């Protein structure tokens, strides 16, 4: 190869290309949401022509669903259905590995009517498990239900704010979250 030549391009396999498009779309959608993100934005983020997207996804909605599916699968794989003490570590691990997907699911999907069901299903599952785990600590059913809805919401908001702040004190964030959860439980119980 001479000095002015570009290095040869490595062709991606279809699965690799599809994953690269999902990753690029996740970043683009996490910045602006579904409606404000165009396929041209995603193509630019991925460094591909718009036609490449259409060879892998039928519509922008399909690409958005694939991005949401990826983060929800990561959360499920991390056994995040539930709020035991280790669930905070698992949730933080997913958020660190896929901060754009985490923001996309918890910030944007809830505001996108077409995709709201994805986050609602996740919240329903987490809330149900949290309510069972809180039974020994909060005997009153109404207060327990409130805590079961509040704790996951606070936890995800704290993690998003932590990600947005540049992940300060990474060695302490899990303990901080656990203390916040204990404080909420104490406040509701009393």
C-alpha positions as CSV (number, residue, x, y, z in Angstrom):
1,X,0.0,0.0,0.0
2,X,1.5,3.4,-1.0
3,X,1.5,6.5,1.2
4,X,-1.7,8.0,-0.3
5,X,-3.8,4.8,-0.3
6,X,-6.5,4.2,2.2
7,X,-6.3,1.0,4.1
8,X,-8.5,-1.8,2.7
9,X,-12.0,-1.8,4.2
10,X,-13.0,-4.9,6.1
11,X,-16.5,-6.0,5.1
12,X,-18.7,-6.8,8.0
13,X,-20.9,-9.8,8.2
14,X,-24.6,-9.1,8.2
15,X,-25.0,-9.7,12.0
16,X,-22.0,-7.3,12.7
17,X,-23.5,-4.6,10.4
18,X,-26.9,-5.0,12.0
19,X,-25.4,-4.7,15.5
20,X,-23.3,-1.6,14.4
21,X,-26.5,0.0,13.1
22,X,-28.4,-0.7,16.4
23,X,-25.5,0.8,18.4
24,X,-25.4,3.9,16.2
25,X,-29.2,4.2,16.3
26,X,-29.2,3.8,20.1
27,X,-26.7,6.7,20.4
28,X,-28.6,8.9,18.0
29,X,-32.1,8.1,19.5
30,X,-30.7,8.7,23.1
31,X,-29.7,12.2,22.1
32,X,-32.9,13.3,20.5
33,X,-35.7,10.7,20.9
34,X,-37.5,8.9,18.1
35,X,-39.4,11.8,16.4
36,X,-36.4,14.2,16.3
37,X,-33.9,11.6,14.9
38,X,-33.9,11.0,11.2
39,X,-32.5,8.0,9.3
40,X,-29.9,10.4,7.9
41,X,-28.8,11.1,11.5
42,X,-28.5,7.4,12.2
43,X,-26.6,6.8,8.9
44,X,-24.2,9.6,9.8
45,X,-23.7,8.2,13.3
46,X,-23.0,4.8,11.8
47,X,-20.8,6.1,9.0
48,X,-22.9,4.4,6.3
49,X,-25.3,5.3,3.5
50,X,-29.0,5.5,4.3
51,X,-29.6,2.5,2.0
52,X,-27.5,0.3,4.3
53,X,-30.1,0.9,7.1
54,X,-32.9,-0.1,4.7
55,X,-31.1,-3.3,3.8
56,X,-31.2,-4.3,7.5
57,X,-34.4,-2.7,8.8
58,X,-37.7,-2.1,7.1
59,X,-38.5,1.2,9.0
60,X,-37.1,3.6,11.6
61,X,-39.6,2.1,14.0
62,X,-38.1,-1.3,13.5
63,X,-34.7,0.1,14.3
64,X,-36.0,1.8,17.4
65,X,-37.6,-1.4,18.6
66,X,-34.3,-3.2,18.0
67,X,-32.5,-0.7,20.2
68,X,-35.1,-1.0,22.9
69,X,-35.1,-4.8,22.7
70,X,-31.3,-4.8,23.1
71,X,-31.3,-2.8,26.4
72,X,-34.3,-4.7,27.8
73,X,-32.6,-8.0,27.0
74,X,-29.5,-6.7,28.8
75,X,-31.5,-5.8,31.8
76,X,-33.3,-9.2,31.8
77,X,-30.0,-11.0,31.4
78,X,-28.6,-9.2,34.4
79,X,-31.5,-10.6,36.3
80,X,-32.9,-7.2,37.0
81,X,-36.4,-8.2,37.6
82,X,-36.4,-7.5,41.3
83,X,-34.8,-5.2,43.8
84,X,-32.6,-7.2,46.0
85,X,-29.3,-5.5,47.1
86,X,-27.3,-7.1,44.2
87,X,-29.8,-5.7,41.7
88,X,-28.3,-2.3,42.1
89,X,-24.9,-3.6,41.1
90,X,-26.4,-5.4,38.1
91,X,-28.3,-2.4,37.0
92,X,-25.2,-0.2,37.3
93,X,-23.3,-2.7,35.2
94,X,-25.8,-2.5,32.4
95,X,-25.9,1.3,32.6
96,X,-22.1,1.5,32.4
97,X,-21.9,-0.9,29.4
98,X,-24.8,0.7,27.5
99,X,-25.4,4.2,28.8
100,X,-27.1,5.3,25.6
101,X,-29.5,2.4,25.7
102,X,-30.2,3.0,29.4
103,X,-31.1,6.6,28.7
104,X,-33.1,5.6,25.6
105,X,-35.3,3.2,27.6
106,X,-35.8,5.2,30.7
107,X,-35.8,8.8,29.3
108,X,-37.2,8.5,25.8
109,X,-39.3,5.4,25.5
110,X,-41.8,6.6,28.2
111,X,-42.4,9.7,26.1
112,X,-42.8,8.0,22.8
113,X,-46.5,6.8,22.5
114,X,-45.6,4.1,19.9
115,X,-43.0,2.6,22.2
116,X,-44.4,3.3,25.7
117,X,-45.5,-0.3,26.2
118,X,-41.9,-1.4,26.3
119,X,-41.1,0.6,29.4
120,X,-44.5,0.0,30.9
121,X,-43.9,-3.8,30.7
122,X,-40.5,-3.4,32.4
123,X,-41.9,-1.2,35.1
124,X,-44.8,-3.6,35.8
125,X,-42.4,-6.6,36.2
126,X,-40.0,-4.7,38.4
127,X,-42.7,-3.2,40.6
128,X,-44.4,-6.6,41.1
129,X,-41.1,-8.1,42.3
130,X,-40.2,-5.1,44.4
131,X,-43.6,-5.2,46.1
132,X,-43.0,-8.9,47.1
133,X,-39.5,-8.1,48.4
134,X,-40.8,-5.1,50.4
135,X,-43.5,-7.2,52.2
136,X,-41.4,-7.9,55.3
137,X,-40.4,-4.2,55.6
138,X,-43.6,-2.4,54.8
139,X,-46.7,-4.3,56.1
140,X,-49.3,-1.7,54.9
141,X,-50.3,-2.8,51.3
142,X,-50.9,0.8,50.0
143,X,-47.6,2.1,51.4
144,X,-45.8,-1.0,50.1
145,X,-47.3,-0.5,46.6
146,X,-46.2,3.1,46.6
147,X,-42.6,2.1,47.7
148,X,-42.5,-0.6,45.0
149,X,-43.3,2.0,42.4
150,X,-41.1,4.7,43.9
151,X,-37.8,2.8,44.5
152,X,-37.2,1.7,40.9
153,X,-38.1,5.2,39.6
154,X,-35.7,6.8,42.0
155,X,-33.0,4.2,41.3
156,X,-33.1,4.7,37.5
157,X,-33.2,8.5,37.8
158,X,-30.2,8.5,40.1
159,X,-28.3,6.3,37.7
160,X,-29.2,8.5,34.7
161,X,-28.1,11.6,36.6
162,X,-24.9,9.9,37.6
163,X,-24.2,8.9,34.0
164,X,-25.0,12.5,32.9
165,X,-22.6,13.9,35.5
166,X,-19.7,11.8,34.1
167,X,-20.0,8.8,36.6
168,X,-18.4,10.5,39.6
169,X,-17.4,8.3,42.5
170,X,-17.9,5.0,40.6
171,X,-16.7,3.0,43.6
172,X,-19.4,4.5,45.8
173,X,-22.4,4.7,43.6
174,X,-23.8,1.3,44.5
175,X,-23.6,2.0,48.2
176,X,-25.1,5.4,47.7
177,X,-28.1,3.9,45.9
178,X,-28.6,1.3,48.6
179,X,-28.6,4.0,51.2
180,X,-31.1,6.0,49.2
181,X,-33.3,2.9,49.0
182,X,-33.1,2.2,52.7
183,X,-33.9,5.9,53.4
184,X,-37.0,5.7,51.2
185,X,-38.2,2.5,52.9
186,X,-37.6,4.0,56.4
187,X,-39.5,7.2,55.4
188,X,-42.5,5.3,54.0
189,X,-42.6,2.8,56.8
190,X,-42.6,5.6,59.5
